[in-house]
Amino acid sequence: MNSVAPGGVATGIPMPPNMSEYGSGRLAPFQQAIPTVATAEHLAASITFLLSDDAVNINGAVLASDGGWSVQ
């Protein structure tokens, strides 16, 4: 049995509207260091791969579909 381990997934939830300019400025450098965030389509592609004939010889794998989060 194989599985997909997702990382952050884009949900469309916006940042709080009441964040100050100072807070936004302090947060910006850290946000740039965050790996990419997956969309539902990205996760579906990983799952589709594991279900396809291309993954016929893959067994017992946990596929990290997390945009690089797990390697930090």
PQR file of N, CA, C, O and H, with PARSE charges and radii, in Angstrom:
ATOM      1  N   MET A   1       0.839  -1.168   0.000 -0.4000 1.5000
ATOM      2  CA  MET A   1       0.000   0.000   0.000 -0.0000 2.0000
ATOM      3  C   MET A   1       0.895   1.246   0.000  0.5500 1.7000
ATOM      4  O   MET A   1       1.859   1.331   0.762 -0.5500 1.4000
ATOM      5  N   ASN A   2       0.568   2.181  -0.843 -0.4000 1.5000
ATOM      6  CA  ASN A   2       1.288   3.446  -0.933 -0.0000 2.0000
ATOM      7  C   ASN A   2       0.430   4.558  -0.339  0.5500 1.7000
ATOM      8  O   ASN A   2      -0.784   4.414  -0.201 -0.5500 1.4000
ATOM      9  H   ASN A   2      -0.214   2.111  -1.462  0.4000 1.0000
ATOM     10  N   SER A   3       1.073   5.661   0.006 -0.4000 1.5000
ATOM     11  CA  SER A   3       0.317   6.803   0.517 -0.0000 2.0000
ATOM     12  C   SER A   3       0.989   8.101   0.088  0.5500 1.7000
ATOM     13  O   SER A   3       2.161   8.123  -0.288 -0.5500 1.4000
ATOM     14  H   SER A   3       2.060   5.778  -0.106  0.4000 1.0000
ATOM     15  N   VAL A   4       0.220   9.175   0.155 -0.4000 1.5000
ATOM     16  CA  VAL A   4       0.716  10.516  -0.153 -0.0000 2.0000
ATOM     17  C   VAL A   4       0.701  11.323   1.140  0.5500 1.7000
ATOM     18  O   VAL A   4      -0.305  11.354   1.848 -0.5500 1.4000
ATOM     19  H   VAL A   4      -0.732   9.157   0.460  0.4000 1.0000
ATOM     20  N   ALA A   5       1.824  11.977   1.446 -0.4000 1.5000
ATOM     21  CA  ALA A   5       1.936  12.823   2.636 -0.0000 2.0000
ATOM     22  C   ALA A   5       1.977  14.281   2.191  0.5500 1.7000
ATOM     23  O   ALA A   5       3.034  14.777   1.801 -0.5500 1.4000
ATOM     24  H   ALA A   5       2.642  11.951   0.871  0.4000 1.0000
ATOM     25  N   PRO A   6       0.844  14.968   2.245 -0.5600 1.5000
ATOM     26  CA  PRO A   6       0.815  16.358   1.783  0.2800 2.0000
ATOM     27  C   PRO A   6       1.415  17.301   2.809  0.5500 1.7000
ATOM     28  O   PRO A   6       1.446  17.006   4.003 -0.5500 1.4000
ATOM     29  N   GLY A   7       1.886  18.430   2.329 -0.4000 1.5000
ATOM     30  CA  GLY A   7       2.342  19.507   3.206 -0.0000 2.0000
ATOM     31  C   GLY A   7       1.257  20.560   3.263  0.5500 1.7000
ATOM     32  O   GLY A   7       0.072  20.236   3.352 -0.5500 1.4000
ATOM     33  H   GLY A   7       1.860  18.670   1.358  0.4000 1.0000
ATOM     34  N   GLY A   8       1.655  21.813   3.212 -0.4000 1.5000
ATOM     35  CA  GLY A   8       0.685  22.894   3.204 -0.0000 2.0000
ATOM     36  C   GLY A   8      -0.128  22.881   1.924  0.5500 1.7000
ATOM     37  O   GLY A   8       0.408  22.634   0.843 -0.5500 1.4000
ATOM     38  H   GLY A   8       2.617  22.076   3.139  0.4000 1.0000
ATOM     39  N   VAL A   9      -1.408  23.144   2.043 -0.4000 1.5000
ATOM     40  CA  VAL A   9      -2.294  23.162   0.877 -0.0000 2.0000
ATOM     41  C   VAL A   9      -3.000  24.512   0.830  0.5500 1.7000
ATOM     42  O   VAL A   9      -3.545  24.977   1.831 -0.5500 1.4000
ATOM     43  H   VAL A   9      -1.843  23.345   2.920  0.4000 1.0000
ATOM     44  N   ALA A  10      -2.981  25.134  -0.346 -0.4000 1.5000
ATOM     45  CA  ALA A  10      -3.628  26.432  -0.522 -0.0000 2.0000
ATOM     46  C   ALA A  10      -5.126  26.282  -0.307  0.5500 1.7000
ATOM     47  O   ALA A  10      -5.775  25.435  -0.920 -0.5500 1.4000
ATOM     48  H   ALA A  10      -2.539  24.756  -1.159  0.4000 1.0000
ATOM     49  N   THR A  11      -5.660  27.116   0.570 -0.4000 1.5000
ATOM     50  CA  THR A  11      -7.082  27.040   0.876 -0.0000 2.0000
ATOM     51  C   THR A  11      -7.840  28.280   0.433  0.5500 1.7000
ATOM     52  O   THR A  11      -9.071  28.280   0.420 -0.5500 1.4000
ATOM     53  H   THR A  11      -5.133  27.804   1.068  0.4000 1.0000
ATOM     54  N   GLY A  12      -7.127  29.332   0.071 -0.4000 1.5000
ATOM     55  CA  GLY A  12      -7.779  30.569  -0.316 -0.0000 2.0000
ATOM     56  C   GLY A  12      -8.129  31.455   0.863  0.5500 1.7000
ATOM     57  O   GLY A  12      -8.763  32.495   0.688 -0.5500 1.4000
ATOM     58  H   GLY A  12      -6.127  29.332   0.082  0.4000 1.0000
ATOM     59  N   ILE A  13      -7.724  31.057   2.065 -0.4000 1.5000
ATOM     60  CA  ILE A  13      -7.991  31.877   3.244 -0.0000 2.0000
ATOM     61  C   ILE A  13      -6.982  33.028   3.256  0.5500 1.7000
ATOM     62  O   ILE A  13      -5.778  32.780   3.313 -0.5500 1.4000
ATOM     63  H   ILE A  13      -7.208  30.212   2.207  0.4000 1.0000
ATOM     64  N   PRO A  14      -7.441  34.267   3.205 -0.5600 1.5000
ATOM     65  CA  PRO A  14      -6.523  35.409   3.149  0.2800 2.0000
ATOM     66  C   PRO A  14      -5.871  35.713   4.494  0.5500 1.7000
ATOM     67  O   PRO A  14      -6.325  35.254   5.542 -0.5500 1.4000
ATOM     68  N   MET A  15      -4.806  36.491   4.439 -0.4000 1.5000
ATOM     69  CA  MET A  15      -4.164  36.972   5.661 -0.0000 2.0000
ATOM     70  C   MET A  15      -5.145  37.879   6.401  0.5500 1.7000
ATOM     71  O   MET A  15      -6.032  38.460   5.776 -0.5500 1.4000
ATOM     72  H   MET A  15      -4.438  36.864   3.588  0.4000 1.0000
ATOM     73  N   PRO A  16      -5.002  38.009   7.706 -0.5600 1.5000
ATOM     74  CA  PRO A  16      -5.911  38.877   8.451  0.2800 2.0000
ATOM     75  C   PRO A  16      -5.868  40.310   7.913  0.5500 1.7000
ATOM     76  O   PRO A  16      -4.785  40.857   7.710 -0.5500 1.4000
ATOM     77  N   PRO A  17      -7.033  40.923   7.679 -0.5600 1.5000
ATOM     78  CA  PRO A  17      -7.059  42.275   7.111  0.2800 2.0000
ATOM     79  C   PRO A  17      -6.569  43.341   8.074  0.5500 1.7000
ATOM     80  O   PRO A  17      -6.248  44.453   7.653 -0.5500 1.4000
ATOM     81  N   ASN A  18      -6.509  43.023   9.352 -0.4000 1.5000
ATOM     82  CA  ASN A  18      -6.116  44.024  10.341 -0.0000 2.0000
ATOM     83  C   ASN A  18      -4.633  43.968  10.701  0.5500 1.7000
ATOM     84  O   ASN A  18      -4.231  44.544  11.711 -0.5500 1.4000
ATOM     85  H   ASN A  18      -6.770  42.120   9.693  0.4000 1.0000
ATOM     86  N   MET A  19      -3.807  43.287   9.899 -0.4000 1.5000
ATOM     87  CA  MET A  19      -2.380  43.220  10.191 -0.0000 2.0000
ATOM     88  C   MET A  19      -1.735  44.572   9.885  0.5500 1.7000
ATOM     89  O   MET A  19      -1.978  45.164   8.834 -0.5500 1.4000
ATOM     90  H   MET A  19      -4.134  42.818   9.078  0.4000 1.0000
ATOM     91  N   SER A  20      -0.923  45.043  10.805 -0.4000 1.5000
ATOM     92  CA  SER A  20      -0.278  46.347  10.639 -0.0000 2.0000
ATOM     93  C   SER A  20       0.810  46.284   9.574  0.5500 1.7000
ATOM     94  O   SER A  20       1.278  45.204   9.214 -0.5500 1.4000
ATOM     95  H   SER A  20      -0.725  44.562  11.659  0.4000 1.0000
ATOM     96  N   GLU A  21       1.206  47.444   9.077 -0.4000 1.5000
ATOM     97  CA  GLU A  21       2.317  47.499   8.111 -0.0000 2.0000
ATOM     98  C   GLU A  21       3.587  46.970   8.746  0.5500 1.7000
ATOM     99  O   GLU A  21       4.368  46.268   8.104 -0.5500 1.4000
ATOM    100  H   GLU A  21       0.826  48.322   9.369  0.4000 1.0000
ATOM    101  N   TYR A  22       3.790  47.306  10.004 -0.4000 1.5000
ATOM    102  CA  TYR A  22       4.972  46.825  10.723 -0.0000 2.0000
ATOM    103  C   TYR A  22       4.955  45.290  10.784  0.5500 1.7000
ATOM    104  O   TYR A  22       5.969  44.642  10.525 -0.5500 1.4000
ATOM    105  H   TYR A  22       3.155  47.876  10.526  0.4000 1.0000
ATOM    106  N   GLY A  23       3.799  44.720  11.129 -0.4000 1.5000
ATOM    107  CA  GLY A  23       3.685  43.266  11.207 -0.0000 2.0000
ATOM    108  C   GLY A  23       3.906  42.608   9.857  0.5500 1.7000
ATOM    109  O   GLY A  23       4.584  41.584   9.766 -0.5500 1.4000
ATOM    110  H   GLY A  23       2.976  45.247  11.340  0.4000 1.0000
ATOM    111  N   SER A  24       3.341  43.186   8.812 -0.4000 1.5000
ATOM    112  CA  SER A  24       3.531  42.662   7.464 -0.0000 2.0000
ATOM    113  C   SER A  24       4.999  42.720   7.062  0.5500 1.7000
ATOM    114  O   SER A  24       5.518  41.779   6.460 -0.5500 1.4000
ATOM    115  H   SER A  24       2.790  44.017   8.885  0.4000 1.0000
ATOM    116  N   GLY A  25       5.669  43.821   7.392 -0.4000 1.5000
ATOM    117  CA  GLY A  25       7.087  43.979   7.073 -0.0000 2.0000
ATOM    118  C   GLY A  25       7.960  42.972   7.794  0.5500 1.7000
ATOM    119  O   GLY A  25       8.922  42.454   7.227 -0.5500 1.4000
ATOM    120  H   GLY A  25       5.248  44.585   7.881  0.4000 1.0000
ATOM    121  N   ARG A  26       7.623  42.695   9.046 -0.4000 1.5000
ATOM    122  CA  ARG A  26       8.395  41.716   9.830 -0.0000 2.0000
ATOM    123  C   ARG A  26       8.166  40.294   9.330  0.5500 1.7000
ATOM    124  O   ARG A  26       9.064  39.455   9.400 -0.5500 1.4000
ATOM    125  H   ARG A  26       6.842  43.116   9.507  0.4000 1.0000
ATOM    126  N   LEU A  27       6.978  40.028   8.831 -0.4000 1.5000
ATOM    127  CA  LEU A  27       6.613  38.688   8.383 -0.0000 2.0000
ATOM    128  C   LEU A  27       7.132  38.369   6.978  0.5500 1.7000
ATOM    129  O   LEU A  27       7.376  37.204   6.664 -0.5500 1.4000
ATOM    130  H   LEU A  27       6.248  40.709   8.774  0.4000 1.0000
ATOM    131  N   ALA A  28       7.300  39.369   6.144 -0.4000 1.5000
ATOM    132  CA  ALA A  28       7.654  39.174   4.731 -0.0000 2.0000
ATOM    133  C   ALA A  28       8.897  38.307   4.502  0.5500 1.7000
ATOM    134  O   ALA A  28       8.839  37.390   3.683 -0.5500 1.4000
ATOM    135  H   ALA A  28       7.101  40.316   6.398  0.4000 1.0000
ATOM    136  N   PRO A  29      10.036  38.561   5.200 -0.5600 1.5000
ATOM    137  CA  PRO A  29      11.215  37.723   4.934  0.2800 2.0000
ATOM    138  C   PRO A  29      10.981  36.243   5.244  0.5500 1.7000
ATOM    139  O   PRO A  29      11.525  35.366   4.573 -0.5500 1.4000
ATOM    140  N   PHE A  30      10.179  35.979   6.251 -0.4000 1.5000
ATOM    141  CA  PHE A  30       9.910  34.589   6.615 -0.0000 2.0000
ATOM    142  C   PHE A  30       8.979  33.927   5.607  0.5500 1.7000
ATOM    143  O   PHE A  30       9.123  32.742   5.305 -0.5500 1.4000
ATOM    144  H   PHE A  30       9.737  36.691   6.796  0.4000 1.0000
ATOM    145  N   GLN A  31       8.027  34.695   5.089 -0.4000 1.5000
ATOM    146  CA  GLN A  31       7.114  34.141   4.094 -0.0000 2.0000
ATOM    147  C   GLN A  31       7.854  33.785   2.813  0.5500 1.7000
ATOM    148  O   GLN A  31       7.475  32.838   2.125 -0.5500 1.4000
ATOM    149  H   GLN A  31       7.910  35.657   5.334  0.4000 1.0000
ATOM    150  N   GLN A  32       8.901  34.527   2.485 -0.4000 1.5000
ATOM    151  CA  GLN A  32       9.669  34.235   1.276 -0.0000 2.0000
ATOM    152  C   GLN A  32      10.473  32.945   1.420  0.5500 1.7000
ATOM    153  O   GLN A  32      10.811  32.313   0.420 -0.5500 1.4000
ATOM    154  H   GLN A  32       9.209  35.297   3.044  0.4000 1.0000
ATOM    155  N   ALA A  33      10.782  32.548   2.658 -0.4000 1.5000
ATOM    156  CA  ALA A  33      11.566  31.338   2.899 -0.0000 2.0000
ATOM    157  C   ALA A  33      10.701  30.079   2.938  0.5500 1.7000
ATOM    158  O   ALA A  33      11.228  28.967   2.944 -0.5500 1.4000
ATOM    159  H   ALA A  33      10.508  33.061   3.471  0.4000 1.0000
ATOM    160  N   ILE A  34       9.388  30.244   2.964 -0.4000 1.5000
ATOM    161  CA  ILE A  34       8.487  29.095   3.028 -0.0000 2.0000
ATOM    162  C   ILE A  34       8.466  28.404   1.665  0.5500 1.7000
ATOM    163  O   ILE A  34       8.327  29.069   0.639 -0.5500 1.4000
ATOM    164  H   ILE A  34       8.960  31.148   2.960  0.4000 1.0000
ATOM    165  N   PRO A  35       8.602  27.082   1.645 -0.5600 1.5000
ATOM    166  CA  PRO A  35       8.501  26.367   0.369  0.2800 2.0000
ATOM    167  C   PRO A  35       7.121  26.573  -0.257  0.5500 1.7000
ATOM    168  O   PRO A  35       6.202  27.093   0.376 -0.5500 1.4000
ATOM    169  N   THR A  36       7.005  26.159  -1.489 -0.4000 1.5000
ATOM    170  CA  THR A  36       5.741  26.344  -2.189 -0.0000 2.0000
ATOM    171  C   THR A  36       4.608  25.604  -1.489  0.5500 1.7000
ATOM    172  O   THR A  36       4.817  24.596  -0.814 -0.5500 1.4000
ATOM    173  H   THR A  36       7.752  25.737  -2.003  0.4000 1.0000
ATOM    174  N   VAL A  37       3.433  26.124  -1.666 -0.4000 1.5000
ATOM    175  CA  VAL A  37       2.239  25.517  -1.093 -0.0000 2.0000
ATOM    176  C   VAL A  37       1.492  24.818  -2.221  0.5500 1.7000
ATOM    177  O   VAL A  37       1.307  25.379  -3.301 -0.5500 1.4000
ATOM    178  H   VAL A  37       3.263  26.942  -2.214  0.4000 1.0000
ATOM    179  N   ALA A  38       1.070  23.603  -1.960 -0.4000 1.5000
ATOM    180  CA  ALA A  38       0.406  22.801  -2.988 -0.0000 2.0000
ATOM    181  C   ALA A  38      -1.035  23.250  -3.203  0.5500 1.7000
ATOM    182  O   ALA A  38      -1.658  23.858  -2.333 -0.5500 1.4000
ATOM    183  H   ALA A  38       1.220  23.147  -1.083  0.4000 1.0000
ATOM    184  N   THR A  39      -1.530  22.935  -4.366 -0.4000 1.5000
ATOM    185  CA  THR A  39      -2.952  23.107  -4.651 -0.0000 2.0000
ATOM    186  C   THR A  39      -3.574  21.704  -4.687  0.5500 1.7000
ATOM    187  O   THR A  39      -2.864  20.699  -4.675 -0.5500 1.4000
ATOM    188  H   THR A  39      -1.024  22.441  -5.073  0.4000 1.0000
ATOM    189  N   ALA A  40      -4.873  21.657  -4.729 -0.4000 1.5000
ATOM    190  CA  ALA A  40      -5.553  20.359  -4.820 -0.0000 2.0000
ATOM    191  C   ALA A  40      -5.114  19.613  -6.075  0.5500 1.7000
ATOM    192  O   ALA A  40      -5.013  18.386  -6.068 -0.5500 1.4000
ATOM    193  H   ALA A  40      -5.450  22.474  -4.738  0.4000 1.0000
ATOM    194  N   GLU A  41      -4.851  20.353  -7.155 -0.4000 1.5000
ATOM    195  CA  GLU A  41      -4.418  19.718  -8.407 -0.0000 2.0000
ATOM    196  C   GLU A  41      -3.048  19.068  -8.251  0.5500 1.7000
ATOM    197  O   GLU A  41      -2.804  18.002  -8.818 -0.5500 1.4000
ATOM    198  H   GLU A  41      -4.933  21.350  -7.161  0.4000 1.0000
ATOM    199  N   HIS A  42      -2.149  19.694  -7.489 -0.4000 1.5000
ATOM    200  CA  HIS A  42      -0.826  19.106  -7.256 -0.0000 2.0000
ATOM    201  C   HIS A  42      -0.953  17.783  -6.506  0.5500 1.7000
ATOM    202  O   HIS A  42      -0.311  16.796  -6.865 -0.5500 1.4000
ATOM    203  H   HIS A  42      -2.347  20.559  -7.028  0.4000 1.0000
ATOM    204  N   LEU A  43      -1.780  17.767  -5.470 -0.4000 1.5000
ATOM    205  CA  LEU A  43      -1.968  16.528  -4.716 -0.0000 2.0000
ATOM    206  C   LEU A  43      -2.632  15.455  -5.579  0.5500 1.7000
ATOM    207  O   LEU A  43      -2.284  14.277  -5.498 -0.5500 1.4000
ATOM    208  H   LEU A  43      -2.302  18.568  -5.178  0.4000 1.0000
ATOM    209  N   ALA A  44      -3.577  15.871  -6.394 -0.4000 1.5000
ATOM    210  CA  ALA A  44      -4.244  14.911  -7.281 -0.0000 2.0000
ATOM    211  C   ALA A  44      -3.252  14.286  -8.254  0.5500 1.7000
ATOM    212  O   ALA A  44      -3.363  13.103  -8.578 -0.5500 1.4000
ATOM    213  H   ALA A  44      -3.860  16.828  -6.460  0.4000 1.0000
ATOM    214  N   ALA A  45      -2.280  15.074  -8.724 -0.4000 1.5000
ATOM    215  CA  ALA A  45      -1.268  14.537  -9.647 -0.0000 2.0000
ATOM    216  C   ALA A  45      -0.422  13.476  -8.960  0.5500 1.7000
ATOM    217  O   ALA A  45      -0.098  12.459  -9.573 -0.5500 1.4000
ATOM    218  H   ALA A  45      -2.191  16.035  -8.462  0.4000 1.0000
ATOM    219  N   SER A  46      -0.061  13.691  -7.705 -0.4000 1.5000
ATOM    220  CA  SER A  46       0.719  12.688  -6.962 -0.0000 2.0000
ATOM    221  C   SER A  46      -0.085  11.416  -6.756  0.5500 1.7000
ATOM    222  O   SER A  46       0.431  10.310  -6.919 -0.5500 1.4000
ATOM    223  H   SER A  46      -0.325  14.517  -7.207  0.4000 1.0000
ATOM    224  N   ILE A  47      -1.339  11.579  -6.401 -0.4000 1.5000
ATOM    225  CA  ILE A  47      -2.204  10.419  -6.179 -0.0000 2.0000
ATOM    226  C   ILE A  47      -2.429   9.669  -7.490  0.5500 1.7000
ATOM    227  O   ILE A  47      -2.390   8.439  -7.521 -0.5500 1.4000
ATOM    228  H   ILE A  47      -1.758  12.478  -6.269  0.4000 1.0000
ATOM    229  N   THR A  48      -2.664  10.410  -8.568 -0.4000 1.5000
ATOM    230  CA  THR A  48      -2.877   9.796  -9.872 -0.0000 2.0000
ATOM    231  C   THR A  48      -1.646   9.006 -10.301  0.5500 1.7000
ATOM    232  O   THR A  48      -1.773   7.921 -10.869 -0.5500 1.4000
ATOM    233  H   THR A  48      -2.696  11.409  -8.542  0.4000 1.0000
ATOM    234  N   PHE A  49      -0.463   9.539 -10.034 -0.4000 1.5000
ATOM    235  CA  PHE A  49       0.765   8.810 -10.356 -0.0000 2.0000
ATOM    236  C   PHE A  49       0.806   7.473  -9.626  0.5500 1.7000
ATOM    237  O   PHE A  49       1.083   6.441 -10.236 -0.5500 1.4000
ATOM    238  H   PHE A  49      -0.361  10.420  -9.573  0.4000 1.0000
ATOM    239  N   LEU A  50       0.532   7.487  -8.325 -0.4000 1.5000
ATOM    240  CA  LEU A  50       0.590   6.240  -7.566 -0.0000 2.0000
ATOM    241  C   LEU A  50      -0.466   5.236  -8.019  0.5500 1.7000
ATOM    242  O   LEU A  50      -0.283   4.029  -7.860 -0.5500 1.4000
ATOM    243  H   LEU A  50       0.307   8.326  -7.830  0.4000 1.0000
ATOM    244  N   LEU A  51      -1.558   5.721  -8.575 -0.4000 1.5000
ATOM    245  CA  LEU A  51      -2.609   4.835  -9.065 -0.0000 2.0000
ATOM    246  C   LEU A  51      -2.371   4.363 -10.504  0.5500 1.7000
ATOM    247  O   LEU A  51      -3.053   3.458 -10.984 -0.5500 1.4000
ATOM    248  H   LEU A  51      -1.707   6.701  -8.704  0.4000 1.0000
ATOM    249  N   SER A  52      -1.408   4.975 -11.184 -0.4000 1.5000
ATOM    250  CA  SER A  52      -1.182   4.676 -12.590 -0.0000 2.0000
ATOM    251  C   SER A  52      -0.276   3.454 -12.786  0.5500 1.7000
ATOM    252  O   SER A  52       0.322   2.946 -11.837 -0.5500 1.4000
ATOM    253  H   SER A  52      -0.854   5.711 -10.794  0.4000 1.0000
ATOM    254  N   ASP A  53      -0.194   3.003 -14.027 -0.4000 1.5000
ATOM    255  CA  ASP A  53       0.704   1.904 -14.378 -0.0000 2.0000
ATOM    256  C   ASP A  53       2.170   2.304 -14.240  0.5500 1.7000
ATOM    257  O   ASP A  53       3.037   1.435 -14.143 -0.5500 1.4000
ATOM    258  H   ASP A  53      -0.680   3.416 -14.797  0.4000 1.0000
ATOM    259  N   ASP A  54       2.462   3.615 -14.228 -0.4000 1.5000
ATOM    260  CA  ASP A  54       3.845   4.068 -14.060 -0.0000 2.0000
ATOM    261  C   ASP A  54       4.391   3.721 -12.674  0.5500 1.7000
ATOM    262  O   ASP A  54       5.606   3.652 -12.488 -0.5500 1.4000
ATOM    263  H   ASP A  54       1.757   4.320 -14.307  0.4000 1.0000
ATOM    264  N   ALA A  55       3.518   3.505 -11.720 -0.4000 1.5000
ATOM    265  CA  ALA A  55       3.943   3.188 -10.355 -0.0000 2.0000
ATOM    266  C   ALA A  55       3.776   1.699 -10.047  0.5500 1.7000
ATOM    267  O   ALA A  55       3.669   1.303  -8.886 -0.5500 1.4000
ATOM    268  H   ALA A  55       2.531   3.561 -11.871  0.4000 1.0000
ATOM    269  N   VAL A  56       3.755   0.893 -11.088 -0.4000 1.5000
ATOM    270  CA  VAL A  56       3.487  -0.537 -10.927 -0.0000 2.0000
ATOM    271  C   VAL A  56       4.485  -1.229  -9.995  0.5500 1.7000
ATOM    272  O   VAL A  56       4.127  -2.207  -9.339 -0.5500 1.4000
ATOM    273  H   VAL A  56       3.842   1.215 -12.031  0.4000 1.0000
ATOM    274  N   ASN A  57       5.700  -0.755  -9.923 -0.4000 1.5000
ATOM    275  CA  ASN A  57       6.730  -1.406  -9.119 -0.0000 2.0000
ATOM    276  C   ASN A  57       7.005  -0.670  -7.812  0.5500 1.7000
ATOM    277  O   ASN A  57       8.001  -0.956  -7.148 -0.5500 1.4000
ATOM    278  H   ASN A  57       5.991   0.040 -10.456  0.4000 1.0000
ATOM    279  N   ILE A  58       6.158   0.256  -7.436 -0.4000 1.5000
ATOM    280  CA  ILE A  58       6.323   1.007  -6.184 -0.0000 2.0000
ATOM    281  C   ILE A  58       5.363   0.423  -5.159  0.5500 1.7000
ATOM    282  O   ILE A  58       4.148   0.409  -5.361 -0.5500 1.4000
ATOM    283  H   ILE A  58       5.348   0.488  -7.975  0.4000 1.0000
ATOM    284  N   ASN A  59       5.927  -0.058  -4.055 -0.4000 1.5000
ATOM    285  CA  ASN A  59       5.123  -0.691  -3.012 -0.0000 2.0000
ATOM    286  C   ASN A  59       5.576  -0.203  -1.644  0.5500 1.7000
ATOM    287  O   ASN A  59       6.774  -0.126  -1.370 -0.5500 1.4000
ATOM    288  H   ASN A  59       6.914  -0.047  -3.891  0.4000 1.0000
ATOM    289  N   GLY A  60       4.626   0.122  -0.795 -0.4000 1.5000
ATOM    290  CA  GLY A  60       4.939   0.522   0.580 -0.0000 2.0000
ATOM    291  C   GLY A  60       5.600   1.877   0.685  0.5500 1.7000
ATOM    292  O   GLY A  60       6.315   2.143   1.651 -0.5500 1.4000
ATOM    293  H   GLY A  60       3.653   0.059  -1.018  0.4000 1.0000
ATOM    294  N   ALA A  61       5.374   2.741  -0.290 -0.4000 1.5000
ATOM    295  CA  ALA A  61       6.022   4.059  -0.295 -0.0000 2.0000
ATOM    296  C   ALA A  61       5.106   5.133   0.282  0.5500 1.7000
ATOM    297  O   ALA A  61       3.885   5.089   0.130 -0.5500 1.4000
ATOM    298  H   ALA A  61       4.793   2.526  -1.075  0.4000 1.0000
ATOM    299  N   VAL A  62       5.733   6.095   0.945 -0.4000 1.5000
ATOM    300  CA  VAL A  62       5.033   7.302   1.370 -0.0000 2.0000
ATOM    301  C   VAL A  62       5.614   8.427   0.518  0.5500 1.7000
ATOM    302  O   VAL A  62       6.767   8.820   0.696 -0.5500 1.4000
ATOM    303  H   VAL A  62       6.725   6.131   1.068  0.4000 1.0000
ATOM    304  N   LEU A  63       4.812   8.938  -0.401 -0.4000 1.5000
ATOM    305  CA  LEU A  63       5.256   9.966  -1.333 -0.0000 2.0000
ATOM    306  C   LEU A  63       5.019  11.339  -0.708  0.5500 1.7000
ATOM    307  O   LEU A  63       3.875  11.752  -0.519 -0.5500 1.4000
ATOM    308  H   LEU A  63       3.875   8.619  -0.546  0.4000 1.0000
ATOM    309  N   ALA A  64       6.099  12.036  -0.390 -0.4000 1.5000
ATOM    310  CA  ALA A  64       5.982  13.386   0.167 -0.0000 2.0000
ATOM    311  C   ALA A  64       5.617  14.335  -0.964  0.5500 1.7000
ATOM    312  O   ALA A  64       6.430  14.596  -1.850 -0.5500 1.4000
ATOM    313  H   ALA A  64       7.028  11.700  -0.543  0.4000 1.0000
ATOM    314  N   SER A  65       4.415  14.840  -0.933 -0.4000 1.5000
ATOM    315  CA  SER A  65       3.942  15.803  -1.926 -0.0000 2.0000
ATOM    316  C   SER A  65       3.736  17.109  -1.200  0.5500 1.7000
ATOM    317  O   SER A  65       2.613  17.583  -1.028 -0.5500 1.4000
ATOM    318  H   SER A  65       3.754  14.628  -0.212  0.4000 1.0000
ATOM    319  N   ASP A  66       4.869  17.688  -0.770 -0.4000 1.5000
ATOM    320  CA  ASP A  66       4.799  18.813   0.159 -0.0000 2.0000
ATOM    321  C   ASP A  66       5.596  20.041  -0.284  0.5500 1.7000
ATOM    322  O   ASP A  66       5.831  20.945   0.518 -0.5500 1.4000
ATOM    323  H   ASP A  66       5.781  17.303  -0.910  0.4000 1.0000
ATOM    324  N   GLY A  67       6.009  20.082  -1.541 -0.4000 1.5000
ATOM    325  CA  GLY A  67       6.721  21.260  -2.042 -0.0000 2.0000
ATOM    326  C   GLY A  67       8.068  21.519  -1.391  0.5500 1.7000
ATOM    327  O   GLY A  67       8.593  22.629  -1.488 -0.5500 1.4000
ATOM    328  H   GLY A  67       5.818  19.348  -2.192  0.4000 1.0000
ATOM    329  N   GLY A  68       8.629  20.541  -0.743 -0.4000 1.5000
ATOM    330  CA  GLY A  68       9.950  20.694  -0.129 -0.0000 2.0000
ATOM    331  C   GLY A  68       9.940  20.879   1.383  0.5500 1.7000
ATOM    332  O   GLY A  68      11.004  21.005   1.988 -0.5500 1.4000
ATOM    333  H   GLY A  68       8.203  19.640  -0.664  0.4000 1.0000
ATOM    334  N   TRP A  69       8.783  20.897   2.001 -0.4000 1.5000
ATOM    335  CA  TRP A  69       8.703  21.101   3.454 -0.0000 2.0000
ATOM    336  C   TRP A  69       9.484  20.030   4.211  0.5500 1.7000
ATOM    337  O   TRP A  69      10.164  20.344   5.188 -0.5500 1.4000
ATOM    338  H   TRP A  69       7.918  20.794   1.510  0.4000 1.0000
ATOM    339  N   SER A  70       9.401  18.785   3.783 -0.4000 1.5000
ATOM    340  CA  SER A  70       9.992  17.687   4.545 -0.0000 2.0000
ATOM    341  C   SER A  70      11.519  17.643   4.473  0.5500 1.7000
ATOM    342  O   SER A  70      12.135  16.897   5.234 -0.5500 1.4000
ATOM    343  H   SER A  70       8.849  18.529   2.989  0.4000 1.0000
ATOM    344  N   VAL A  71      12.130  18.395   3.610 -0.4000 1.5000
ATOM    345  CA  VAL A  71      13.596  18.371   3.509 -0.0000 2.0000
ATOM    346  C   VAL A  71      14.261  19.511   4.265  0.5500 1.7000
ATOM    347  O   VAL A  71      15.482  19.657   4.214 -0.5500 1.4000
ATOM    348  H   VAL A  71      11.629  19.001   2.993  0.4000 1.0000
ATOM    349  N   GLN A  72      13.497  20.295   4.945 -0.4000 1.5000
ATOM    350  CA  GLN A  72      14.083  21.417   5.703 -0.0000 2.0000
ATOM    351  C   GLN A  72      14.554  20.971   7.043  0.5500 1.7000
ATOM    352  O   GLN A  72      15.072  21.777   7.815 -0.5500 1.4000
ATOM    353  H   GLN A  72      12.505  20.177   4.986  0.4000 1.0000
TER
END
